Amino acid sequence: MIPTITPRSTNWPRMPASQHLSALPEMVAYNCLVNFLIAFVLLLVHGSGGRSLNQTCDHADLEALLAFSSGLDGAGALGWDPNDTSCCSWTGVSCDHGRVVGLDLSNRSLNLNGGILSSIASLDSLVALNLSRNLLRGRAPAELGQLVRLRVLDLSINLLSGWFPASDDGFPAIEVVNVSFNKFTGPHPVFRGAANLTVLDISDNAFSGGINASALCFAPVKVLRFSGNELTGELSPDLSRCRTLAELSLDGNGLAGSLPSELYTMSELRRLSLRGNHLSGTLCHELGNLSQLVQIDLSYNMLTGPIPDVFGGLRRLESLNLASNGFNGTLPTSLSRCSMLRVVSLRNNSLSGEIAVDFSLLPRLNTLDVGVNKLSGSVPPSLAQCTKLSTLSLSQNKFVGEIPESFKNLRSLSHLLLSGNGFTNLLLTLQISQHLPNLTSLVLTRNFRGGEKMPVYGISGFKGVQVLVLANCLLSGIIPPWLQSLESLNLLDISWNKLNGNIPPWVGNLNKLFYIDLSNNSFSGEIPESLTHMRSLISGDISSEQTPTEDHPLVIMRNSSSSRLQYNRISSFPPSLILSNNLLVGAVLPGFGHLLELHVLDLSCNNFSGPIPHELSGMSSLEVLNLAHNDLSGSIPSSLTKLNFLSKFDVSYNNLSGDIPTGGQFSTFSNADFAGNAALSPLWNASSFHQTSESENKQHNDTDTAMPITYIMVEMGFAFGLLLVWSALYFVRPWRAA
């Protein structure tokens, strides 16, 4: 069997699937060299074709394999027979002239665990070793460095720990090392004796300290992947000595300081990823010298200043991510000259002014996210010529005017996020959006605030929309009937408007809807019974999310003072039914108890009356139950103590009576959760009751001896307090004079 090694890009933080797809050609480009190298090595290993089969392997190699397998739990599943001298035919073993040159036990279906024994070093002809994607534990033996012919080593995705044994004279022939996704600690390994090291992937471990650039750049290294560790210090100028470096990935560490000027001299660099560090300072104009760059990711740092307008020299650039920094100024117009661009994320900066990029020159653009900036003016009509655009986020800027009617041409658009601007004409926006066949998310929060009405007629389409947010738009009118045709709808938020009328029964017939927020409107009437039969809240049948949206998060901010709900997947939103702050009447429906998957039920600040149904205890997943500020009566059902996940419970300001239940989660609730119910007793929180119950029992059992002591303590306390008051009055001159 041919050993295989899969080079992987860093996974910290996880790149959205949409971004993975859009950057696919770029990823192929910078992995091409690695794949070629590994294939070349393995071709040499197996240059004799099928010669491995039916060979009688070297006796010393046979003994080494058996000794190595003795340290593995689950090795029996490999089918290695100690009585079979032709070990070259064993699972995962490759031979050349009777000597073991390749060992590939990666991704065993039963997952090998145990440790790597030092006997592996006895396979002194080994060229390629792949033990990735298992459950191996313990340390990597220092004897690995004694394998003088070893060129490819892959121990990735295991549970190995401790320092990695890379001595000054070890691994003399090594070319590719992948130890990513383990638990290695200590300084990162360097291979001083490896003159041919080309790929080093140590990402997602716990390596710490600084980066030893001078030792790394001794070899003709082309790929350095150090993401997801605990590396600190500044980026060393010595990295520029890696003249052949094509990929530098240092995401998710603790690196600080500015980008050294020497970094801009690395002319072969194709992928630069420094995401999620503490880097500061500015970007230099010399960035334009890196003409081979295909991907730049400097997001989630503390970089400031303008983005240099030097992208005319980066004609190969496919992905630019500068999100979550402190960049200011305008969008560089030279981006228009990067015809290969697929991803542009400048989210969460302080960019301002109008967008002057000519998008007609960017035919491959798949993702544009400039949300959370200070951009102004109207939406560039040339955006409509980016017909491959899948995600467009202009949220939380200062854009004004209407959405260009030419947006109908964006047939590939899936996510359209426009919240927090000054857009007008909701009817036109919906009429344009309904022509987008692939649209799944439409977020229009905090727009159309000039007194517009919710469109009732002239809207159709939206068959694939999963998320529709029209919150805080000051819309008047009713819940429009065209919503009932949104068969794929998962999340509906029309809160903080001026909508009125009844909640139509067909809302409960939207089988995939699991998050509903109708709060802070003027809806009246009773809750339709259909809301207690919602399929997705009974069975939890939430449709699968098409794409993660990490760099284009779904944000719901109900008003300017409320906290934001931000999730990176639709399915991350807790199944919720939020009807608070309306004019609803009638009873709390017992049928809510059927909603086994509901996490949040908020009926507060309405005019509900009658008892709290004991059937609500059937909502086994419930975390929040808010019935405050209504006209409910009767007692609190003791059955609610069965709600094991209940973290927030509020029945304040009703007409409840009787005892507060004890036990379960009720021991964690405060007095405020029960306030405003005059006939409800006792009016202390259950936790205080439980904390004092033991001492109270002891006092009752020991009354004869405890009571006299109590009286003495009270009298002494009273006398001492009186003395303190007298002393204060005496020593303060004005009071003493009085």
Disulfide bonds with the S-S distance in Angstrom:
Cys57-Cys87 1.78
Cys88-Cys95 2.11
Cys217-Cys242 1.79
